[in-house]
Structures are given as structure tokens and as C-alpha cells.
């Protein structure tokens, strides 16, 4: 349930501005887009955190999954880390650092599995699964961010609010047209788990998610 909700929210973590990062001809424009995207990720994470605090109880009551309530505070953390990874991932695409991206994807899979199994042996309960999910989404952030900050640390200091506003207006079609479509598409993929939990309980939703994960392993490995 946590993964499904986070999966839907993460699609609009940076309002799809991360997709525009590889497009500008000048690196300074690309850097401005990175700053813009990261800023939106932080704001969205704060917004999700406030929402979890204010209406979290009603939300889990509506979903009929009360056991999720103690872990809602992890939603903004997962969104912040996952959204930041996507931003730096597209900067790596801009720089054609595909070998670095591949290594981070491998680390994500290994990190998630190792964390979940280790915390499972320690009998951490649902926190182990959620913690492993967060590790899986965020593993590789340091590597990708280092690729960005190592060469453009000085250029960051030259970025002005006007530059960020200019990029926001120049690529405003991404949040206008791509965000909603992607949100609907992802919701369609994640809703089965939510509906199964709503009608048949979280255990059935867990079996469904486990089946999806096992069946997706060959596809993810080839990808």
C-alpha cells in the first residue's frame, strides 16, 4: 500500500520538469532546470508531509488499512529521495553517463533486497519492507549527484531566480500536459493493489504485490 501510494505521488514529485533537463543546448540552462526540479521536489515532499500529518488518519481509514498509519511519515521521505534520484538521473542522461546510471540501478535492486531481508531477520515488521523500498528508490543518489556537483558547483552560484523562472516558463508544457497523463497512467498501474486492499484486505494486496514483483524480475533484469 505504501509503495502504491508513493508510486502515484512520485510521478509528479517535480511536476515532470526533470524530463526537460536533457533538452537545453547550454549547460547553464540545464543546471537551472535541475535547481528548479529539486526545489519542486522539496516543496512537494513538504506538502505530502503536511497532508500525512493533517489527514493521514482519515486517509488510512478510507482505505481500510489502519496498519499504514504509523508509517505515513515515511511517505515524504520516500518522495524526497525518489524524486531527487529522478532529477539527477536525467542530468546523467544529459551527460550520456549511461554506465553510471546502470550501476545505480543495480545498486537499487541489491540495496532494496538486502535491506528488506536483513530487517526481516531482525523482525522489524512492515518497517523493513518500507525501508527496503526507500533504499531501492534512492540508492545511487550520491553517485549521480556527485556527477552533477563535481563539475557544476561553481555554476550553481551563478544561477539567479530569473534563470529558474525562465526555464519554468520555457518548459511549462511538461507540467501542463505530461504531469496529468503520467499521473493517470501510474494510478492505473497502482490502483489494483489499493482496490484489493480496500475490498479484500491488505494480506491479499500483499500477495498480489509479491506476485507482481516475482514476475517482473526477468523483465527488470533484461531492462
C-alpha positions as CSV (number, residue, x, y, z in Angstrom):
1,X,0.0,0.0,0.0
2,X,2.9,2.3,0.8
3,X,4.6,1.6,-2.4
4,X,1.4,2.1,-4.4
5,X,0.6,5.5,-2.8
6,X,4.2,6.6,-3.1
7,X,4.4,5.4,-6.7
8,X,1.4,7.6,-7.7
9,X,2.7,10.7,-5.8
10,X,6.3,10.3,-7.1
11,X,5.2,10.8,-10.7
12,X,4.5,14.5,-10.0
13,X,7.4,14.9,-7.5
14,X,9.0,17.6,-9.8
15,X,6.0,18.3,-12.0
16,X,7.8,16.4,-14.8
17,X,10.3,19.2,-15.2
18,X,13.0,16.6,-14.9
19,X,12.2,15.3,-18.4
20,X,13.3,18.7,-19.8
21,X,16.8,18.5,-18.2
22,X,18.5,16.8,-21.3
23,X,16.9,19.3,-23.7
24,X,18.7,22.8,-23.4
25,X,21.8,23.3,-25.5
26,X,23.6,25.3,-22.8
27,X,24.6,23.6,-19.6
28,X,23.7,26.6,-17.5
29,X,20.1,26.2,-18.6
30,X,20.3,22.5,-17.7
31,X,21.6,23.4,-14.3
32,X,18.8,25.9,-13.8
33,X,16.3,23.1,-14.6
34,X,18.0,20.9,-12.0
35,X,17.6,23.6,-9.4
36,X,14.0,24.1,-10.4
37,X,13.2,20.4,-10.3
38,X,14.9,19.9,-6.9
39,X,13.1,22.9,-5.4
40,X,9.7,21.5,-6.6
41,X,10.6,18.0,-5.1
42,X,11.3,19.6,-1.7
43,X,8.1,21.6,-1.8
44,X,6.0,18.6,-2.8
45,X,7.6,16.5,-0.1
46,X,6.7,19.1,2.5
47,X,3.2,19.2,1.1
48,X,2.8,15.4,1.3
49,X,4.3,15.5,4.9
50,X,1.7,18.1,5.9
51,X,-1.1,16.1,4.3
52,X,0.1,12.9,6.1
53,X,0.0,14.8,9.4
54,X,-3.3,16.5,8.9
55,X,-5.5,14.0,7.1
56,X,-3.4,10.8,7.5
57,X,-5.9,9.1,9.9
58,X,-8.8,9.8,7.6
59,X,-6.9,8.6,4.6
60,X,-6.0,5.2,6.1
61,X,-9.5,4.9,7.5
62,X,-10.9,5.4,4.0
63,X,-8.5,2.9,2.5
64,X,-9.4,0.4,5.4
65,X,-5.7,-0.1,6.1
66,X,-5.2,1.2,9.6
67,X,-1.8,-0.5,9.9
68,X,-0.4,2.0,7.5
69,X,-1.0,4.9,9.8
70,X,2.3,4.6,11.8
71,X,4.4,4.7,8.6
72,X,2.8,7.6,6.8
73,X,5.7,9.8,8.0
74,X,7.9,7.8,5.6
75,X,5.9,9.0,2.5
76,X,7.6,12.5,2.3
77,X,11.0,10.9,2.9
78,X,10.4,8.4,0.1
79,X,9.1,11.1,-2.2
80,X,12.1,13.4,-1.5
81,X,14.7,10.7,-2.1
82,X,12.9,9.1,-5.1
83,X,12.2,12.5,-6.7
84,X,15.8,13.7,-6.2
85,X,17.1,10.5,-7.8
86,X,15.0,11.1,-10.9
87,X,16.3,14.6,-11.2
88,X,19.9,13.6,-11.1
89,X,19.2,10.6,-13.3
90,X,18.1,12.9,-16.1
91,X,21.2,15.0,-15.6
92,X,23.2,11.8,-16.1
93,X,21.2,11.2,-19.3
94,X,22.1,14.7,-20.5
95,X,25.8,13.8,-19.9
96,X,25.3,10.4,-21.5
97,X,26.7,8.7,-18.4
98,X,24.7,5.5,-19.1
99,X,27.3,3.3,-17.3
100,X,26.8,5.3,-14.1
101,X,23.0,5.0,-14.4
102,X,23.3,1.3,-14.9
103,X,25.4,0.9,-11.8
104,X,22.9,2.9,-9.7
105,X,20.0,0.7,-11.0
106,X,22.0,-2.4,-9.9
107,X,22.6,-0.8,-6.5
108,X,18.9,-0.1,-6.2
109,X,17.9,-3.7,-6.7
110,X,20.6,-5.1,-4.4
111,X,20.1,-2.4,-1.8
112,X,16.3,-3.0,-1.6
113,X,16.7,-6.8,-1.4
114,X,19.5,-6.8,1.2
115,X,17.7,-4.2,3.4
116,X,14.4,-6.0,3.3
117,X,15.9,-9.4,4.0
118,X,18.2,-8.1,6.8
119,X,15.4,-6.2,8.5
120,X,13.2,-9.2,8.1
121,X,15.6,-11.4,10.0
122,X,15.6,-8.7,12.7
123,X,11.8,-8.9,12.8
124,X,11.3,-5.3,12.1
125,X,7.9,-6.0,10.5
126,X,6.4,-3.6,7.9
127,X,9.2,-1.0,8.5
128,X,11.7,-3.5,7.0
129,X,9.7,-3.7,3.8
130,X,9.1,0.1,3.6
131,X,12.7,0.8,4.5
132,X,13.9,-1.5,1.8
133,X,11.6,0.2,-0.7
134,X,13.0,3.6,0.2
135,X,16.6,2.3,-0.2
136,X,15.7,0.8,-3.5
137,X,14.3,4.1,-4.8
138,X,17.1,6.3,-3.5
139,X,20.3,4.1,-3.9
140,X,22.7,5.9,-6.2
141,X,21.7,9.4,-5.4
142,X,25.1,10.2,-4.0
143,X,26.8,8.8,-7.2
144,X,24.5,10.7,-9.6
145,X,24.6,13.9,-7.5
146,X,28.4,13.8,-7.4
147,X,28.3,13.7,-11.2
148,X,26.4,16.9,-11.1
149,X,28.0,18.9,-8.3
150,X,31.6,17.9,-9.1
151,X,31.6,19.9,-12.4
152,X,28.9,22.5,-11.8
153,X,29.4,23.6,-8.2
154,X,30.6,27.0,-9.2
155,X,28.0,27.4,-11.9
156,X,25.3,26.8,-9.2
157,X,26.4,30.0,-7.5
158,X,25.8,32.0,-10.7
159,X,22.2,30.8,-11.1
160,X,19.6,33.6,-10.5
161,X,15.9,33.4,-9.7
162,X,15.3,34.9,-13.2
163,X,17.1,32.0,-14.8
164,X,14.9,29.5,-13.0
165,X,11.8,31.4,-13.8
166,X,12.8,31.5,-17.5
167,X,13.3,27.7,-17.6
168,X,10.0,27.2,-15.8
169,X,8.1,29.2,-18.4
170,X,10.1,27.8,-21.3
171,X,9.2,24.2,-20.4
172,X,5.8,24.7,-18.9
173,X,4.3,22.2,-21.2
174,X,5.8,19.4,-19.2
175,X,3.7,20.1,-16.1
176,X,0.7,21.2,-18.2
177,X,0.4,18.1,-20.4
178,X,2.8,15.4,-19.2
179,X,2.1,15.5,-15.4
180,X,-1.7,14.7,-15.5
181,X,-1.3,12.0,-18.2
182,X,1.5,10.3,-16.3
183,X,-0.4,10.6,-13.0
184,X,-3.4,8.8,-14.6
185,X,-1.2,6.2,-16.2
186,X,0.6,5.4,-13.0
187,X,-2.6,5.4,-11.0
188,X,-4.0,2.8,-13.4
189,X,-1.0,0.6,-12.6
190,X,-1.1,1.1,-8.8
191,X,-4.8,1.1,-8.2
192,X,-5.2,-2.7,-8.3
193,X,-3.2,-3.1,-5.1
194,X,-5.2,-0.3,-3.4
195,X,-8.6,-1.7,-4.5
196,X,-7.6,-5.3,-3.5
197,X,-6.7,-4.0,0.0
198,X,-9.9,-2.0,0.1
199,X,-12.2,-4.9,-0.8
200,X,-10.3,-7.9,0.4
201,X,-7.7,-6.7,3.0
202,X,-4.0,-5.8,3.0
203,X,-2.9,-9.5,3.0
204,X,-4.4,-10.2,-0.4
205,X,-2.9,-6.9,-1.7
206,X,0.5,-8.2,-0.4
207,X,0.2,-11.5,-2.2
208,X,-0.7,-9.6,-5.4
209,X,2.3,-7.2,-5.0
210,X,4.6,-10.2,-4.3
211,X,3.4,-12.0,-7.4
212,X,4.0,-8.8,-9.5
213,X,7.5,-8.5,-8.1
214,X,8.4,-12.1,-8.8
215,X,7.0,-12.0,-12.4
216,X,8.8,-8.6,-13.0
217,X,12.2,-9.8,-12.1
218,X,13.2,-11.2,-15.5
219,X,11.9,-8.1,-17.3
220,X,13.7,-5.8,-14.9
221,X,16.9,-7.7,-15.2
222,X,16.8,-7.6,-19.0
223,X,15.9,-3.9,-18.9
